[in-house]
């Protein structure tokens, strides 16, 4: 039995999550005969493809973030609530949040993904994830903190763990991040830290499969690996991280690397509030949806983007977790809702792959558009143009372009500030220590 609906003139569409998919749903419903309520724990949208540039100091965090209320200031049917979603009550069509309960006629789950450590709690405790602006700023501070600590060590052996940087995951995030850190080593380390030798700083990229950029073509994978070698990045393929205690990372090959910094980009998993039928949760903690983006068994609930799993014969593992998928699904869901309101039918969702790309430092990038492949400077300018026009806000585009231009011309730009020190979690006591403590008591 449904609870009493709140008094309003039009059906209410609640969107949980202000990522690419959630924002696109709201935009496509602009001034339609629906009430749009967007709920997110942050009051801004983040342009995640450039998160690594915040982590390495190329861009400030507000260059890739845009206030949601400002984004929708001219949309009269839009409302926003800053809140944590606690539970979805599908029986009563309610979303229960930290600031109150809201009823809905249609619900869109666009909560995105978080880092997936594949059950390795030890690695999860000590490694640095990069799925939010706060986490990116933590990485930026911690990289600089370790360089400051290295300066204080007189012996090269004592500096080693502070100057070894390990990036886990050979997808676009890991490749772009390791390339950016390596460029810092080449162009800025000696200027900022004359006491340190560039040969002491080392960047490792660890990937579990036999190639990096597995979703791109063989040419792109090969070219990207060559670019990383040119930058001095040591690429370790076919190997996974089995343990990390905050000082030493252990690989499945048995190799150990002394390092204070492990940045995790090896996998993602969907994140969602309570209330979803556990039987619908697929691999990667994603919600199984129909070809019309509806949660199976729930006519009025949709799931899009990284939190959704559209399993088909063409895509037995679901669609890739990239921004264009979320945006296209968001546009589709908005039209599907409007069609349902008008008693019209909709064709199944079809993803149109516009291409894939990744940048590996200055003037180096790879681009795949269908069977067409680009690399080098032309691919790099293409990558810059696509990302620049995709950022929300004129100011953000201008600031980003200016920062990129200065960095290209001088090789010495960046926000190398430690505003908030990142404090590493304390190491858990070993079993022997716990037993000794218990005996003393």
C-alpha positions in Angstrom: 0.0 0.0 0.0 1.4 3.4 -1.0 1.9 6.2 1.4 0.1 9.5 0.7 1.8 11.3 -2.2 3.0 14.8 -1.6 0.9 17.4 -3.2 2.3 18.6 -6.5 1.1 19.3 -10.0 3.4 16.9 -11.9 5.0 13.5 -11.4 8.2 13.6 -9.5 11.5 12.1 -10.9 14.1 11.6 -8.2 17.7 11.2 -9.4 20.3 9.8 -6.9 23.8 10.9 -7.9 25.1 14.0 -9.8 27.6 12.2 -12.0 27.5 12.3 -15.8 24.4 10.1 -16.0 22.3 11.8 -13.3 23.1 15.3 -14.6 22.1 14.2 -18.1 18.7 13.0 -16.9 18.0 16.3 -15.2 19.1 18.3 -18.2 17.0 16.3 -20.6 13.9 16.9 -18.4 14.4 20.6 -18.4 11.1 22.4 -18.1 9.1 19.3 -19.0 5.9 18.5 -17.1 7.8 16.7 -14.3 9.3 17.7 -11.0 13.0 16.9 -10.9 14.7 16.3 -7.5 18.4 15.6 -7.6 20.0 14.2 -4.4 23.8 13.9 -3.8 26.2 14.0 -0.9 28.1 16.8 -2.7 26.7 20.1 -4.0 28.9 19.9 -7.2 29.4 17.7 -10.3 32.9 16.4 -10.8 34.5 16.0 -14.2 36.2 12.7 -13.3 38.4 12.2 -16.4 40.6 15.0 -15.2 40.8 13.9 -11.6 44.4 12.7 -12.1 45.4 16.2 -12.9 44.1 17.4 -9.6 46.1 14.6 -7.9 49.3 15.6 -9.7 48.8 19.4 -9.2 48.2 20.4 -12.8 44.7 21.6 -12.0 42.9 23.0 -8.9 40.0 21.0 -7.7 37.5 23.7 -8.5 38.6 23.6 -12.2 36.9 20.2 -12.6 34.0 20.8 -10.2 30.8 22.8 -10.9 28.1 23.8 -8.4 24.9 21.9 -9.1 22.5 24.8 -8.2 24.4 27.1 -10.6 24.3 24.4 -13.3 20.5 24.2 -13.1 19.7 27.9 -12.2 17.6 28.3 -15.3 15.7 25.1 -14.9 12.4 25.9 -13.2 11.4 22.3 -12.5 14.7 21.4 -10.8 15.3 21.0 -7.1 18.4 19.8 -5.3 19.0 18.3 -1.8 22.4 17.9 -0.2 22.0 14.6 1.6 23.1 11.0 2.1 20.6 8.5 0.7 20.0 5.8 3.4 17.5 3.5 1.8 15.2 3.0 -1.2 11.7 1.8 -0.2 10.4 0.6 -3.5 7.2 -0.8 -2.0 6.1 2.7 -0.9 8.0 4.5 -3.6 10.1 6.5 -1.0 13.7 7.5 -0.9 14.9 7.8 2.7 17.7 10.3 3.2 19.6 12.0 6.0 17.5 15.1 5.6 14.1 13.4 5.3 12.0 11.1 3.2 10.9 11.9 -0.4 8.3 10.1 -2.5 8.7 9.5 -6.2 6.9 8.5 -9.3 10.1 7.6 -11.1 13.5 6.9 -9.6 16.9 7.0 -11.3 19.8 5.4 -9.5 23.0 7.0 -10.9 25.3 6.6 -7.8 28.4 5.7 -9.8 31.3 3.5 -8.6 33.9 3.4 -5.9 37.3 1.7 -5.8 37.3 -2.1 -5.8 40.1 -3.7 -3.8 38.8 -7.2 -4.5 38.5 -8.1 -0.8 42.1 -7.3 0.1 41.6 -5.4 3.3 45.3 -4.8 3.9 45.8 -3.1 0.6 42.5 -1.2 1.0 43.8 0.1 4.4 47.1 1.5 3.1 46.6 2.3 -0.7 45.4 5.6 -2.0 42.2 5.5 -4.0 41.2 8.2 -6.5 37.4 8.3 -7.0 36.6 11.7 -5.5 38.1 15.2 -5.4 39.0 14.7 -1.7 40.9 11.5 -2.5 42.7 13.3 -5.4 43.7 16.1 -3.1 45.0 13.5 -0.6 47.2 12.0 -3.3 48.6 15.5 -4.2 49.4 16.3 -0.6 50.9 12.8 0.1 53.1 12.9 -3.0 54.6 16.2 -1.9 54.9 15.1 1.7 57.0 12.1 0.7 59.3 14.3 -1.4 59.7 16.6 1.7 60.5 13.5 3.8 63.0 12.3 1.3 64.9 15.5 1.5 65.5 14.9 5.2 67.1 11.4 4.6 70.9 11.5 4.0 71.3 8.0 2.7 69.8 6.8 -0.7 68.6 3.6 0.9 66.6 5.6 3.4 65.1 7.7 0.6 64.1 4.8 -1.6 60.6 4.1 -0.2 59.7 7.8 -0.3 60.8 8.2 -3.9 59.2 5.0 -5.3 55.6 5.6 -6.6 53.5 2.6 -7.5 50.3 3.0 -9.6 48.1 -0.1 -9.7 45.9 -0.6 -12.8 46.7 -0.2 -16.4 43.5 1.4 -17.6 43.3 5.1 -18.7 43.4 6.3 -15.1 46.5 4.4 -14.2 48.3 5.2 -17.5 47.5 8.9 -17.3 48.4 9.2 -13.6 51.7 7.3 -13.9 52.6 9.4 -17.0 51.9 12.6 -15.1 54.0 11.6 -12.1 56.9 10.7 -14.4 56.7 14.1 -16.0 57.0 15.7 -12.6 60.2 13.6 -12.1 61.6 14.8 -15.5 60.7 18.5 -15.5 60.1 19.7 -11.9 61.8 17.5 -9.4 65.3 19.0 -9.8 63.9 22.6 -9.8 61.8 22.1 -6.6 64.1 19.7 -4.8 67.8 20.3 -5.9 68.9 18.0 -3.1 67.3 15.0 -4.8 68.5 13.2 -7.9 66.0 12.5 -10.7 67.4 9.0 -11.0 66.3 8.1 -7.4 62.7 8.8 -8.1 61.0 5.8 -9.8 57.4 5.2 -11.1 56.0 1.7 -11.4 52.7 0.8 -13.2 51.3 -2.6 -12.2 48.7 -4.3 -14.4 47.1 -7.7 -13.9 46.6 -8.5 -17.6 49.2 -8.8 -20.4 48.7 -5.3 -21.7 47.8 -1.8 -20.6 44.7 0.0 -22.0 43.0 -3.3 -22.5 39.8 -1.6 -23.8 41.7 0.1 -26.6 43.2 -1.3 -29.7 46.5 -3.2 -29.9 48.2 -0.3 -31.5 47.1 2.1 -28.8 48.2 -0.3 -26.1 51.6 -0.8 -27.7 52.1 3.0 -28.4 51.1 3.9 -24.8 53.5 1.4 -23.4 56.3 2.9 -25.5 55.4 6.4 -24.3 55.6 5.3 -20.7 59.0 3.7 -21.3 60.2 7.0 -22.8 59.1 8.7 -19.6 60.9 6.2 -17.5 57.9 4.4 -16.1 58.6 0.7 -15.3 55.5 -1.2 -16.6 54.9 -4.6 -14.8 52.3 -6.7 -16.7 50.6 -9.9 -15.9 51.0 -9.2 -12.2 48.7 -8.3 -9.4 49.3 -6.8 -6.0 48.9 -9.3 -3.2 49.8 -7.3 -0.2 50.8 -3.8 1.0 51.6 -2.9 4.6 52.3 0.8 4.0 56.0 0.3 3.5 56.4 -2.6 1.1 54.1 -3.7 -1.8 54.2 -7.4 -2.6 53.4 -8.6 -6.1 52.1 -12.0 -7.3 55.5 -12.6 -9.0 57.1 -12.5 -5.5 58.7 -9.1 -6.3 58.7 -6.6 -3.4 58.9 -2.8 -3.9 59.7 -0.5 -1.0 57.3 2.4 -1.2 55.3 4.7 0.9 52.9 5.4 -2.0 50.6 3.0 -3.7 47.8 4.6 -5.8 44.9 2.3 -6.6 43.2 2.4 -10.0 42.9 -1.4 -10.6 39.1 -1.7 -10.4 35.8 -0.2 -9.5 32.6 -1.4 -8.0 29.1 0.0 -8.0 27.9 1.9 -4.9 24.3 2.1 -4.0 22.0 2.6 -1.0 20.1 -0.2 0.7 16.9 -1.4 -0.7 18.0 -3.1 -3.9 17.1 -6.8 -4.3 20.4 -8.7 -3.6 19.5 -11.2 -6.4 19.9 -8.4 -8.9 23.5 -7.5 -7.9 25.9 -8.6 -10.6 29.6 -8.8 -10.9 31.3 -5.6 -9.8 28.4 -4.8 -7.4 26.2 -3.6 -10.2 22.5 -3.7 -10.6 21.0 -5.8 -13.3 18.8 -3.8 -15.6 16.6 -4.4 -18.7 17.4 -3.2 -22.2 15.3 -0.2 -21.3 17.5 0.7 -18.3 14.9 -0.4 -15.8 15.9 -2.3 -12.7 14.6 -5.8 -13.3 11.2 -6.3 -11.6 10.9 -2.5 -10.9 8.9 -0.6 -13.5 9.5 2.8 -12.0 13.2 2.4 -11.0 16.0 2.9 -13.4 19.8 2.4 -13.0 22.4 4.0 -15.2 26.1 4.4 -15.5 28.7 2.5 -13.5 26.2 1.2 -11.0 24.2 -0.6 -13.7 24.8 -3.9 -15.6 23.0 -4.3 -18.9 23.9 -7.9 -19.8 23.3 -8.8 -23.4 24.6 -11.3 -25.9 26.7 -8.5 -27.5 28.0 -7.4 -24.0 28.0 -10.4 -21.7 30.0 -8.4 -19.1 27.8 -5.3 -19.4 28.7 -1.9 -21.0 32.0 -0.2 -20.2 32.2 2.1 -17.2 32.9 5.3 -19.1 31.2 8.7 -19.1 29.6 8.4 -22.6 27.7 5.3 -21.5 26.3 7.1 -18.5 25.4 10.2 -20.6 23.7 8.3 -23.3 21.8 6.2 -20.8 20.8 9.4 -18.9 19.4 10.9 -22.1 17.6 7.7 -22.9 16.0 7.3 -19.5 14.7 10.9 -19.6 13.0 10.2 -23.0 11.7 6.9 -21.7 10.0 8.5 -18.8 8.4 11.1 -21.0 7.2 8.5 -23.4 5.7 6.5 -20.6 3.9 9.6 -19.4 2.5 10.0 -22.9 1.7 6.2 -23.2 4.2 5.9 -26.0 6.7 3.0 -26.4 10.5 3.2 -26.6 13.0 1.2 -28.4 15.7 -0.6 -26.4 18.8 1.4 -25.4 21.7 1.1 -27.8 25.2 2.4 -26.9 27.0 4.3 -29.6 30.8 4.1 -29.1 32.3 7.4 -30.2 35.8 6.2 -29.5 38.4 5.9 -26.7 41.5 7.9 -25.8 44.2 8.4 -23.2 47.0 10.8 -22.7 50.5 9.9 -21.6 52.1 13.1 -20.6 53.0 16.1 -22.7 52.4 15.7 -26.5 51.8 12.0 -26.1 48.3 10.4 -26.5 46.5 7.6 -28.2 43.0 7.8 -29.8 40.8 5.1 -31.3 37.8 6.1 -33.3 36.4 2.9 -34.8 39.2 1.4 -36.9 41.0 4.8 -37.1 44.0 5.2 -34.8 46.0 8.3 -33.9 49.0 8.8 -31.7 51.4 11.5 -30.7 50.9 15.3 -30.8 47.8 15.1 -33.0 46.1 12.6 -30.7 47.1 14.8 -27.7 45.5 17.9 -29.2 42.4 15.9 -30.0 42.3 14.6 -26.4 42.7 18.1 -25.0 39.9 19.5 -27.3 37.4 16.8 -26.4 38.0 17.1 -22.6 38.0 20.9 -22.8 34.6 21.2 -24.4 33.2 18.6 -22.1 34.0 20.4 -18.9 31.0 22.3 -17.3 31.3 26.0 -17.0 33.0 28.7 -19.1 35.3 29.7 -16.3 36.4 26.1 -15.8 37.2 25.8 -19.5 39.2 29.0 -19.5 41.2 28.1 -16.3 41.9 24.6 -17.6 43.1 25.9 -21.0 45.3 28.5 -19.4 46.9 25.9 -17.1 47.5 23.5 -19.9 49.0 26.2 -22.1 51.4 27.4 -19.3 52.4 23.8 -18.6 53.1 23.1 -22.3 55.2 26.3 -22.8 57.1 26.2 -19.5 57.1 22.5 -18.4 56.9 24.0 -14.9 53.3 24.7 -13.9 51.3 23.1 -11.2 49.7 23.6 -7.8 52.4 22.1 -5.5 50.8 23.1 -2.2 50.3 21.0 0.9 47.1 22.6 2.2 45.9 19.7 4.3 48.4 17.1 5.3 47.3 13.6 4.6 47.7 11.4 7.6 48.2 7.7 6.9 46.2 5.2 8.8 48.0 3.6 11.7 49.3 0.1 11.1 47.2 -2.6 12.8 49.0 -4.5 15.4 50.2 -8.0 14.4 48.7 -11.1 15.9 51.8 -11.6 18.0 51.6 -8.0 19.3 47.9 -8.6 20.3 48.7 -11.8 22.1 51.6 -10.1 24.0 49.3 -7.2 25.0 46.7 -9.7 26.2 49.2 -11.5 28.4 50.5 -8.2 29.9 46.9 -7.4 30.9 
